[in-house]
Amino acid sequence: MKKVDLTKTDKAYYTAKTEPHIVEIGACRYLSIVGKGDPSEEMFSKNIAALYSTAYTIKFQMKEKQMDFVVPKLEGLWWFDEIRFPNQTIESSAVEVPRSEWEYRLLIRIPDFVTKEDVESGKELALKKKKDVKVKDVEYFEMNEGTSVQMMHIGPFSTERESLRQIEAFMNGHHLKRGGHHHEIYLSDFRKTAPDKLKTILREPFVK
């Protein structure tokens, strides 16, 4: 039985240079859970736990159908109320918008053979096994991100502003306007990796 590993079959999605560059991202399927607040708070960890509980339950269900896959990296879309916090740039929002005011959608990609029905079935089983009511908030989600500017950020999350400044300068230099939510792909497990070793893809969809 072949095991699908999206980090290998879709390398373009999971790789980035250490300077801003343009990429084209196609339609993808995800498991998703939404929330609001500081990532250091307990609720953020609970949302991650619910997402992974569902992902691994679905993985084992699909394996029984001879369609196994590797659970990919955690991702997140981030945004804030632009009416309450007007005139923010990509760089300034990272420090001027309080972390408590950021909304997010955590994501884990799933292969195309995993259907919405498979997700609902996996949620039911995960809820029964784990007794975690947050599993109810996990949902099937599709996104076609399109053309984006991205770069690899190496180091702690607290220094992301430096990379965001580079992305913003690149977009301004090419007359590009933001066209979607700020997207982060966490290539490193931030619970186990030293902050200076963390690798995070920062991605900004745009329109011309």
C-alpha positions as CSV (number, residue, x, y, z in Angstrom):
1,M,0.0,0.0,0.0
2,K,1.4,3.4,-1.0
3,K,1.5,6.1,1.6
4,V,0.9,9.6,0.3
5,D,3.3,12.3,1.7
6,L,2.2,15.7,0.5
7,T,5.5,17.3,1.7
8,K,7.2,15.1,-1.0
9,T,4.5,15.1,-3.7
10,D,3.9,18.8,-3.5
11,K,7.3,20.1,-2.6
12,A,6.6,23.6,-4.1
13,Y,4.0,24.1,-1.4
14,Y,6.3,23.2,1.5
15,T,9.5,25.0,0.3
16,A,10.6,28.6,0.2
17,K,13.6,30.7,-0.4
18,T,15.1,33.0,2.3
19,E,14.1,36.1,0.2
20,P,10.7,37.1,-1.1
21,H,9.6,35.5,-4.3
22,I,6.3,34.8,-6.2
23,V,4.6,31.4,-6.2
24,E,1.4,30.0,-7.6
25,I,-0.6,27.9,-5.2
26,G,-3.4,25.7,-6.5
27,A,-6.6,24.4,-4.8
28,C,-6.0,22.4,-1.7
29,R,-8.1,20.6,0.9
30,Y,-7.7,20.9,4.6
31,L,-8.9,20.1,8.1
32,S,-9.5,23.4,9.8
33,I,-10.5,25.0,13.1
34,V,-11.0,28.7,13.8
35,G,-10.3,30.7,16.9
36,K,-9.2,34.0,18.3
37,G,-6.5,35.1,20.7
38,D,-2.9,34.8,21.7
39,P,-1.2,31.6,20.6
40,S,0.4,31.3,24.1
41,E,-3.1,30.8,25.6
42,E,-4.5,27.4,26.4
43,M,-7.3,27.6,23.8
44,F,-4.8,27.7,21.0
45,S,-3.2,24.5,22.2
46,K,-6.7,22.9,22.6
47,N,-7.5,23.8,19.0
48,I,-4.3,22.2,17.8
49,A,-5.0,19.1,19.8
50,A,-8.5,18.7,18.3
51,L,-7.2,19.2,14.8
52,Y,-4.5,16.6,15.2
53,S,-6.9,14.1,16.9
54,T,-9.2,14.4,13.9
55,A,-6.3,14.2,11.4
56,Y,-4.9,11.0,12.8
57,T,-8.3,9.4,13.2
58,I,-9.0,10.0,9.6
59,K,-5.5,8.8,8.6
60,F,-6.2,5.4,10.3
61,Q,-9.7,5.2,8.8
62,M,-8.3,5.8,5.3
63,K,-5.5,3.3,5.9
64,E,-8.1,0.6,6.4
65,K,-9.4,1.5,2.9
66,Q,-5.8,1.1,1.6
67,M,-5.4,4.8,1.2
68,D,-2.8,5.8,3.8
69,F,-1.2,9.3,4.1
70,V,1.3,11.1,6.3
71,V,-0.2,13.9,8.4
72,P,1.4,17.1,7.1
73,K,2.6,20.2,8.8
74,L,0.5,22.6,10.9
75,E,-0.5,25.9,9.1
76,G,-2.4,29.0,10.0
77,L,-4.2,31.8,8.4
78,W,-4.2,35.1,10.4
79,W,-6.3,38.3,10.3
80,F,-7.7,41.0,12.4
81,D,-10.6,43.6,12.4
82,E,-9.3,46.2,10.0
83,I,-12.0,48.6,11.0
84,R,-10.8,48.6,14.6
85,F,-7.2,48.7,13.5
86,P,-7.1,50.8,10.3
87,N,-4.1,51.7,8.2
88,Q,-2.0,48.7,9.2
89,T,0.7,47.4,6.9
90,I,1.9,43.8,6.7
91,E,4.9,44.8,8.9
92,S,3.2,47.1,11.4
93,S,0.3,44.8,12.1
94,A,2.7,42.3,13.5
95,V,3.5,44.5,16.5
96,E,0.7,47.1,16.7
97,V,-2.3,44.7,16.7
98,P,-2.5,42.9,20.1
99,R,-2.1,39.2,19.9
100,S,-5.4,38.9,21.7
101,E,-7.2,40.6,18.7
102,W,-5.9,38.2,16.0
103,E,-8.2,35.7,14.5
104,Y,-6.9,32.5,13.0
105,R,-7.8,29.4,11.1
106,L,-5.5,26.5,11.8
107,L,-5.0,24.1,9.0
108,I,-3.7,20.6,8.2
109,R,-3.7,19.6,4.5
110,I,-5.4,16.4,3.5
111,P,-5.0,14.4,0.3
112,D,-7.6,14.9,-2.5
113,F,-9.0,11.4,-1.9
114,V,-10.2,12.4,1.6
115,T,-13.8,13.6,1.2
116,K,-16.0,15.8,3.3
117,E,-17.9,12.7,4.3
118,D,-14.6,11.1,5.5
119,V,-13.9,14.1,7.6
120,E,-17.3,14.0,9.3
121,S,-16.9,10.2,9.9
122,G,-13.5,10.9,11.4
123,K,-14.8,13.6,13.7
124,E,-17.5,11.3,15.0
125,L,-14.9,8.6,15.8
126,A,-12.4,11.0,17.3
127,L,-15.1,12.5,19.5
128,K,-16.1,9.1,20.7
129,K,-12.5,8.0,21.4
130,K,-10.9,11.2,22.7
131,K,-14.0,12.8,24.4
132,D,-12.7,16.2,23.3
133,V,-15.7,18.5,22.5
134,K,-13.4,20.8,20.5
135,V,-13.3,18.1,17.8
136,K,-16.9,19.3,16.9
137,D,-15.4,22.6,15.7
138,V,-13.0,20.9,13.2
139,E,-14.3,21.3,9.6
140,Y,-13.5,20.4,6.0
141,F,-12.1,23.4,4.3
142,E,-11.0,24.2,0.7
143,M,-8.8,27.1,-0.4
144,N,-7.4,28.2,-3.7
145,E,-4.7,30.6,-2.6
146,G,-3.5,31.6,-6.1
147,T,-0.6,33.9,-6.7
148,S,1.4,34.8,-3.5
149,V,4.6,36.3,-2.3
150,Q,6.4,34.1,0.2
151,M,9.7,33.6,2.0
152,M,11.3,31.4,4.6
153,H,11.6,32.9,8.0
154,I,14.3,31.3,10.2
155,G,14.2,32.1,13.8
156,P,11.7,32.9,16.6
157,F,8.2,34.2,15.9
158,S,9.2,37.4,17.7
159,T,11.5,38.3,14.8
160,E,9.0,37.7,12.0
161,R,8.6,41.4,11.6
162,E,12.0,41.5,9.8
163,S,10.9,39.0,7.2
164,L,7.5,40.7,6.8
165,R,9.3,44.0,6.2
166,Q,11.1,42.3,3.3
167,I,7.9,40.9,1.9
168,E,6.2,44.2,2.1
169,A,9.0,46.0,0.3
170,F,9.0,43.4,-2.4
171,M,5.2,43.8,-2.9
172,N,5.4,47.6,-2.9
173,G,8.3,47.4,-5.4
174,H,6.2,45.2,-7.8
175,H,3.0,47.2,-7.2
176,L,1.2,44.2,-5.6
177,K,-1.8,44.5,-3.2
178,R,-2.7,42.1,-0.5
179,G,-5.4,39.7,-1.7
180,G,-6.0,37.4,1.3
181,H,-5.1,36.4,4.8
182,H,-1.5,36.2,6.1
183,H,-0.5,32.5,5.9
184,E,2.1,30.7,7.9
185,I,3.4,27.1,7.5
186,Y,5.2,25.7,10.5
187,L,7.8,23.4,9.2
188,S,9.3,23.0,12.6
189,D,7.5,21.7,15.8
190,F,7.7,24.8,17.9
191,R,7.1,22.7,21.1
192,K,10.4,20.8,20.5
193,T,12.6,23.1,18.4
194,A,14.9,25.9,19.7
195,P,13.5,29.3,18.7
196,D,16.5,30.3,16.6
197,K,16.1,27.0,14.6
198,L,12.4,27.4,13.8
199,K,11.5,27.4,10.1
200,T,8.3,29.1,9.0
201,I,7.0,29.8,5.5
202,L,5.4,33.3,5.4
203,R,2.9,33.7,2.6
204,E,0.9,36.7,1.4
205,P,-1.6,36.3,-1.4
206,F,-1.8,39.3,-3.7
207,V,-3.7,41.0,-6.6
208,K,-2.1,43.3,-9.1
